[in-house]
Amino acid sequence: MKAAIANLLNALVLIGLGLGLWGYFGSGTPSATAFIPVGFGVILLGCHPGVRKENKVVAHIAVLLTLIILVALIKPLTAAVGRDDEEAAARVTVMMVTSLVAMFFFIKSFVDVRRARAAAARASA
């Protein structure tokens, strides 16, 4: 899987699972913070064309946003587990897993680019 596909999948999951009505009204204690993953998903979706074109700046922005949402989802997960809300815990876990997968493929793509540059430098020397 390429970083662009992983980013797209993560963005769609954040939008789909965090999407307003389900994340907000599906909770026993609705909070406007349920819309945060949706916002991150929309921004990551906007980054998709740049990530697909391997734009370094856009890819780094997408990585930073993915890391932020991954860390930010820890508190909702612990809260959902603490109140025995299995549906919310499952929803947050899926969002965290897709964020982790996206991080893995972003890092893998950065390493691959660095290796390719090093190989090209050795070949031209």
C-alpha positions as a Markdown table, in Angstrom:
| # | Residue | x | y | z |
|---|---|---|---|---|
| 1 | Met | 0.0 | 0.0 | 0.0 |
| 2 | Lys | 1.3 | 3.5 | -0.8 |
| 3 | Ala | 1.2 | 6.4 | 1.6 |
| 4 | Ala | -1.4 | 8.2 | -0.5 |
| 5 | Ile | -3.8 | 5.3 | -0.3 |
| 6 | Ala | -3.2 | 4.9 | 3.5 |
| 7 | Asn | -3.8 | 8.6 | 4.0 |
| 8 | Leu | -7.1 | 8.4 | 1.9 |
| 9 | Leu | -8.3 | 5.4 | 3.9 |
| 10 | Asn | -7.5 | 7.1 | 7.2 |
| 11 | Ala | -9.2 | 10.3 | 6.1 |
| 12 | Leu | -12.4 | 8.5 | 5.0 |
| 13 | Val | -12.5 | 6.4 | 8.2 |
| 14 | Leu | -12.0 | 9.6 | 10.4 |
| 15 | Ile | -14.8 | 11.3 | 8.5 |
| 16 | Gly | -17.1 | 8.2 | 8.3 |
| 17 | Leu | -16.7 | 6.9 | 11.9 |
| 18 | Gly | -16.4 | 10.3 | 13.5 |
| 19 | Leu | -19.1 | 11.8 | 11.4 |
| 20 | Gly | -21.3 | 14.0 | 13.4 |
| 21 | Leu | -24.6 | 12.2 | 14.1 |
| 22 | Trp | -23.1 | 8.8 | 14.9 |
| 23 | Gly | -20.2 | 10.0 | 16.9 |
| 24 | Tyr | -22.2 | 12.7 | 18.6 |
| 25 | Phe | -25.7 | 11.1 | 19.2 |
| 26 | Gly | -24.3 | 7.6 | 19.4 |
| 27 | Ser | -22.6 | 8.4 | 22.6 |
| 28 | Gly | -24.2 | 8.2 | 26.0 |
| 29 | Thr | -22.6 | 11.6 | 26.8 |
| 30 | Pro | -22.6 | 13.6 | 23.5 |
| 31 | Ser | -19.9 | 16.2 | 23.2 |
| 32 | Ala | -18.9 | 18.6 | 20.4 |
| 33 | Thr | -15.4 | 17.0 | 20.5 |
| 34 | Ala | -16.9 | 14.1 | 18.6 |
| 35 | Phe | -16.5 | 16.4 | 15.5 |
| 36 | Ile | -12.7 | 16.7 | 15.9 |
| 37 | Pro | -11.8 | 13.5 | 14.0 |
| 38 | Val | -14.1 | 14.7 | 11.2 |
| 39 | Gly | -12.2 | 17.9 | 10.9 |
| 40 | Phe | -8.9 | 16.1 | 10.8 |
| 41 | Gly | -10.3 | 13.7 | 8.2 |
| 42 | Val | -11.4 | 16.6 | 6.0 |
| 43 | Ile | -8.0 | 18.2 | 6.2 |
| 44 | Leu | -6.3 | 14.9 | 5.5 |
| 45 | Leu | -8.6 | 14.4 | 2.5 |
| 46 | Gly | -7.6 | 17.8 | 1.3 |
| 47 | Cys | -3.9 | 16.7 | 1.6 |
| 48 | His | -4.5 | 13.6 | -0.5 |
| 49 | Pro | -3.7 | 15.1 | -3.9 |
| 50 | Gly | -0.4 | 16.5 | -2.6 |
| 51 | Val | 0.5 | 13.2 | -0.9 |
| 52 | Arg | -0.4 | 11.3 | -4.1 |
| 53 | Lys | 2.0 | 13.6 | -6.1 |
| 54 | Glu | 4.7 | 13.0 | -3.4 |
| 55 | Asn | 4.8 | 16.7 | -2.4 |
| 56 | Lys | 7.2 | 16.7 | 0.5 |
| 57 | Val | 5.6 | 19.6 | 2.4 |
| 58 | Val | 2.1 | 18.3 | 2.1 |
| 59 | Ala | 3.2 | 14.8 | 3.1 |
| 60 | His | 4.9 | 16.1 | 6.2 |
| 61 | Ile | 1.8 | 18.1 | 7.1 |
| 62 | Ala | -0.4 | 15.0 | 6.7 |
| 63 | Val | 2.1 | 13.0 | 8.9 |
| 64 | Leu | 1.9 | 15.7 | 11.6 |
| 65 | Leu | -1.9 | 15.8 | 11.5 |
| 66 | Thr | -2.1 | 12.0 | 11.6 |
| 67 | Leu | 0.2 | 11.9 | 14.6 |
| 68 | Ile | -1.8 | 14.6 | 16.4 |
| 69 | Ile | -5.1 | 12.8 | 15.8 |
| 70 | Leu | -3.5 | 9.5 | 16.8 |
| 71 | Val | -2.4 | 10.9 | 20.2 |
| 72 | Ala | -5.6 | 12.9 | 20.6 |
| 73 | Leu | -7.7 | 9.7 | 20.3 |
| 74 | Ile | -6.1 | 8.1 | 23.3 |
| 75 | Lys | -8.3 | 10.1 | 25.8 |
| 76 | Pro | -11.6 | 9.2 | 24.0 |
| 77 | Leu | -10.5 | 5.6 | 23.9 |
| 78 | Thr | -9.7 | 5.5 | 27.7 |
| 79 | Ala | -13.0 | 7.4 | 28.4 |
| 80 | Ala | -15.0 | 4.9 | 26.3 |
| 81 | Val | -13.4 | 1.9 | 28.0 |
| 82 | Gly | -13.9 | 3.5 | 31.4 |
| 83 | Arg | -17.6 | 3.9 | 30.9 |
| 84 | Asp | -18.0 | 0.5 | 29.2 |
| 85 | Asp | -19.1 | 2.0 | 25.9 |
| 86 | Glu | -18.1 | -0.8 | 23.6 |
| 87 | Glu | -19.4 | 0.9 | 20.5 |
| 88 | Ala | -17.5 | 4.1 | 21.1 |
| 89 | Ala | -14.3 | 2.1 | 22.0 |
| 90 | Ala | -14.6 | 0.1 | 18.8 |
| 91 | Arg | -15.1 | 3.3 | 16.7 |
| 92 | Val | -12.1 | 5.0 | 18.3 |
| 93 | Thr | -10.0 | 1.9 | 18.0 |
| 94 | Val | -10.7 | 1.6 | 14.3 |
| 95 | Met | -9.7 | 5.3 | 13.8 |
| 96 | Met | -6.5 | 4.8 | 15.8 |
| 97 | Val | -5.6 | 1.7 | 13.8 |
| 98 | Thr | -6.1 | 3.4 | 10.4 |
| 99 | Ser | -4.0 | 6.3 | 11.8 |
| 100 | Leu | -1.3 | 3.9 | 12.8 |
| 101 | Val | -1.4 | 2.2 | 9.4 |
| 102 | Ala | -1.1 | 5.6 | 7.7 |
| 103 | Met | 1.8 | 6.6 | 9.9 |
| 104 | Phe | 3.6 | 3.3 | 9.0 |
| 105 | Phe | 3.2 | 3.9 | 5.3 |
| 106 | Phe | 4.2 | 7.5 | 5.5 |
| 107 | Ile | 7.4 | 6.5 | 7.4 |
| 108 | Lys | 8.0 | 3.7 | 4.9 |
| 109 | Ser | 7.7 | 6.1 | 2.0 |
| 110 | Phe | 10.1 | 8.6 | 3.6 |
| 111 | Val | 12.6 | 5.8 | 4.1 |
| 112 | Asp | 12.2 | 4.6 | 0.6 |
| 113 | Val | 12.8 | 8.1 | -0.9 |
| 114 | Arg | 15.9 | 8.5 | 1.2 |
| 115 | Arg | 17.2 | 5.1 | 0.1 |
| 116 | Ala | 16.5 | 5.9 | -3.5 |
| 117 | Arg | 18.3 | 9.3 | -3.2 |
| 118 | Ala | 21.3 | 7.6 | -1.6 |
| 119 | Ala | 21.4 | 4.9 | -4.3 |
| 120 | Ala | 21.2 | 7.6 | -7.0 |
| 121 | Ala | 24.0 | 9.5 | -5.4 |
| 122 | Arg | 26.2 | 6.4 | -5.2 |
| 123 | Ala | 25.4 | 5.6 | -8.8 |
| 124 | Ser | 26.4 | 9.0 | -10.1 |
| 125 | Ala | 29.6 | 9.2 | -8.0 |
